[in-house]
Amino acid sequence: MPPAKTGSKNGAQLKTDNLSLAYEQLVVVEGLSLQIQTGKITTFVGANGSGKSTILKGLARILKPKMGAVYLDGKAIHRIPTKQVAQRLAMLPQSPQAPDGLTVRELVSYGRYPYQGGFGILQKQDQEIIRWALEITGMADLDKRPVGTLSGGQRQRAWIAMALCQDTPLLLLDEPTTFLDMAYQLEVLQLLHKLNQEENRTIVMVLHDLNQAARYSDYLFAISGGKVVAQGAPEEVITPEILRQVFGVEALVVKDPRYGTPLCIPYEVMERQPV
């Protein structure tokens, strides 16, 4: 865990109230009211285009609400100064881009921006947290490499290190296992689980793999058409009925013999109804 704490140790509270999100005139999410469970791992699941990533962008203040609001620690998030938000909440988007020539260490050090003064000088405590973030993500030996020369998996771990370096009680990740092979997917999810269990960090993710979501999450939101169609513990959400409704597939759901979590085995696409 980090050698020193710079952010608040208190868990951040995050919720929405009648939230609507849109891209120009296209409304993707409408009337959404939900609360993220503090100190838990929450995952949004749903088909492509269902609105999962849009909801995450709204929670992270990347998208401004068309109506309603997102509340961070009881205050409308768009009314909180940017640096204060960044000390409470870190966001890893899908497929982030780094400037040409930027090294891994330089990228990770950007996570310390919310704590820097006017001159932007990194203090000893900042350097210690940067070192920890590089080590825990397995990037310490690659810290001098330009980000653009990394493999997809290495690049993803560098961005995760930057998010961890921000040292926030709330961590939002949009498809954090993208581009990673099976072993690195498990490493990333086990790392997030460790951060949740040992440091009580609140983790909010979007995942496509339902079995990973069921195994590593305390709470699931199933999203369809920008709305929550089911929520609860994995065994309450990963059911044949909800999989039909959300994904349009017939699936067998059994208990994982090792972890006891729901294990989804899809076997047939439901016949699509003519429009």
Buried (B, 14 or more C-beta within 10 A) or exposed (E): EBEEEBBEEEBBBBBBBEBBBBEEEEEBBBEBEBEBBBBBBBBBBBBEEBBBBBBBBBBBBBBEBBBBBBBBBEBBBEEBEEEBBBBBBBBBBEEBEBEEEBBBBBBBBBBBBBBBEEEEEEBEBBBEBBBBBBEBBBBBEBBEBBBEEBEEBBBBBBBBBBBBBBBBBBBBBBBBBBBBEEEBBBBBBEBBBEBBEEBBBBBBBBBBBBBBBBBBBBBBBBBBBBBBBBBEBBBBBBBEEBBEBBBBBEBEBEEBEEEEBBBBEEEEEEEEEEE
